[in-house]
């Protein structure tokens, strides 16, 4: 396949991607290991400044800046959240949270030009591979090799608070492992199983049962993407083999803490006695739904779940569930505005996936897993959430431009850019 002259010139005139992608990669990995720890706040801020400089220079070099769908969606979300805050019960809480979101949206503006210009399948592969290695090395550095593995084998405590938060650390590891599993299953990159194993130990150390559930869900999604619904028997065989391996692996001592938490989860479903953490989460969801029912349209103001929580439970804490957090804080209006981003992107990525677009398949996997993670985390405040969304917007925008220019989705230009 040959490129026409205009396409050749377009590619040649693009500035080199190396520095931009290195800076973005550093920033992305930094969101996992520095963002939620005040000790490393200066490092996080320095990485953000580098990102601003890199993105600004790219915009100046290319001379390209335009209103894109991602900006429209984020502005709608911010305005909607602001309106709900005006009718909330504690405006000061909401203002603080809105200022944080404004900074995150500024980050999105810096990230989009880099990903839009340079994101390829090969880059995503390297990004998640390196992120997994660095993430594992950082966890070992924070806890020490001896303490890390002793904690896992003895199940004395859950690790993660010194890195970010126990569940967040586990879910970050599970997302990395899931993307690498995509390359193992589809590209036969079996060497990546070593990094996946590292992530499994991080999940075990975090004691996050939600993070552990993500792995089989990811394999199911990847197998469906690969085999299609017409070949469900292949998917069934793959899942059966994986289920047998999991049932054997979960008996290992390193997963004893997770076994207890998973057991407590199923006991909760049966209405029997459970551990205090699982019971508290249950009541936080239960009363969250009650509070949502009292203010269904606009909620009680963003980040005001804490305000009611301290009065009822005696703890000033968010709900640990993004759906409940948004329903209580922003009502149907705010929740719909936020999750419409996912609906838009998943719909577009599904169409691109039909062209066997590898990036679309990877990001579709990540977004679905993010929706699952939202059951146990308040993700609308995490930078990584918006980075994945911007990745998806960049992929979709490339696909839409390609479709418009060539009159069909799987266009020559789209393949040349290395996206398919």
PyMOL commands that set and color helices and strands:
alter all, ss='L'
color gray80, all
select helices_A, chain A and resi 5-12+18-33+38-62+69-86+91-118+121-143+145-154+166-187+190-206+209-227+229-249+253-270+276-294+305-312+322-353+358-373+379-381+383-406+412-416
alter helices_A, ss='H'
color red, helices_A
deselect
rebuild
show_as cartoon
